[in-house]
């Protein structure tokens, strides 16, 4: 079942026959968590806290104070952190985007679509965290959510990074970071 999944994830919309070996690579590993109860939040924290060089975050909602603090801590330890989120998120009173921007993390807002519904992080061009988990406290405590972290998957990470970059390029700077 993994090989067809890998082919679907790496091959576009149409299923393609797998090439020799696993498309995800022989060292690929994964972790999965569900909430509430089996720590989807831990998967996200582990992804952020384990990053050494870069974090590319694509978010719909971002109200989770602890995750914002973890991104700020990563930024302060020298990790290149960048965030793109749904444009309407900046208008939410509970949004933590202002804290990220205030800490010097580049933040952009995507208003091109009805909803910028992405929820993924690419760490160090090698790890992908994705799933239904919004970066909110409600996702931790109230909602049925999932988070999947795939490690040592540079080809998959490149696909997610390309999607992140496209979203970043069509987004506007967070208001406090816009040129005056």
N, C-alpha and C positions, 0 to 999 in steps of 0.2 A: 504494500500500500504506500510505502514511503516513496518509491521510485515514481509512480504516477503523480503523487503530490508534488514531488520535486519538478517533474516535467511540466506540470500545470503552472507552478509558481515561476519557473524560469523560462518557460517557452511561450509566454503570451497567453492569449485566450484559448487557442486551440490546443488540445492535447497533442503532444509530439512524442514520438518514440524516444525512450531514454537512450543516451549514449552509453558507451562502456563505462562502468563504474557509476557511483552515485553523483548526480548533478550537484548535490550539496557538499560533496567532498568527504573524504574518508575520515576526517577528524571532526566532522560536524556533530554537535550534541544539542540537546534541547532541555528546557525546563518549562513546565506549565503550572499555572496556578489558577484557582477559581475563587471568586468571592461571592458572598462572604464565606469565610471558613478556611479555605486552603491557600490563602495568601497570594492572590494575584498581585497585590501591592508589593510584596517582597520581590517579585520578578522585576518590577519596574525599578525599585530601589537598588537591587543588585546590578541592574544594567547601568544605572547612573553612577553608582559608587565604584563600579569596576572600570569605568572608562579612564584611559590614560592620556588620550590625545584629542579626541573629538566626540561631540554629541550633536546629532541633528534630530530635533524633536518636531514632530508634526502632531498638532493637537486640535481637537474640537473645543473642548472645555478645559480650563486649567484653573481650578480653585483649591487644589490640595497644597496646603501650606508646607507640609513636610517634604513633598516632592520639589516644590519651589526652592526650599532651603537646600535640598540635596544638589539641585542644579547650580545654585549660587556657590555652594562649597566646591563643586567641581570646577566652576569658572575660576574661583580663587586659587585653586591648586594648579592652574595653568591649562586646564582642558578648554579647547575651543568649543564653546556652547553656543548654539543658535536655535531659535524657536520660531516656528510659523504656526499661527493659530487662526481660528475662525474670526472674521472681522467683528462679529457681534459680541465676542467674548470680552473685548475691551470695554464694552458698556456695562458689563455685569459688576455689581458692587463687590461680589466675592472673588472676582478674578485676581489671580496672583501675577498676571503679566506685568503689572506696574512694578512689582517687587523685582522681577527678573530684569526689566529694562533699567530700573534704578540702580541695580547692581552692575550695570555695564554689559549685560548680555544682549546681543542683537536680537530684537523681536520684530517680526513682521506680521501683518494681518491680511488674511486672504478673504476677499469679499466677492470673488469671481463666481462662486457657485451658491446655490441656495443654502447649502451647508458645507463647510470645509470639515468633513467628517473623519478625516484621518486621525489615527491614534497609533503612532509608531515612533520608535527611537532607533537611530542607527548609531552604534558606538564603535569608534576606532576602525571604521570601514570593514568591520569583520563580524559584528554582532547586530542582530535585529531583535527588537522587542516589539510585539504587535498583538492585537486582539481587540476585544470590545471595550476594554478597560479605559474609561475616560479618566483623566488625571484630576479626579475629584474625591472628596471624602465620601460622597454618596456611592461611588463605585466600590469603595472599600467596605462600607457597612450596610448599605441598603439594597444595592442592585445585584442581580445575577450577572456576573461579568467573568471574563477570562483574559489571561495574559500568557503569551507564549514568547520565550526567549530562545533564539537560535544562535549558537556560538560557533565560531570558526566556519563562517559561511560567506566568504568574500564576494562570490558571484551574486548571491542573493542580496547581500548588503549593497552592492553596486546598483542593483535594480531599485531598491528602496531609496538609495541616495539620489538617483536620477529623478524619481518621483518627487522627493523632497525638494530638490533643486528647482524643478519646474514650478512647484508651488511657491517657493521662495521668490523666484524671478517675477512672478505675476502678482506678488503681494506688495503692500505699502508698508513703510516703516511705522512702528508703533509711534503714536503721536508725540511722546516726549523725545523720541529719537529722530524725528523728521527734521530735515534741514530747515533752518529759519530764513 
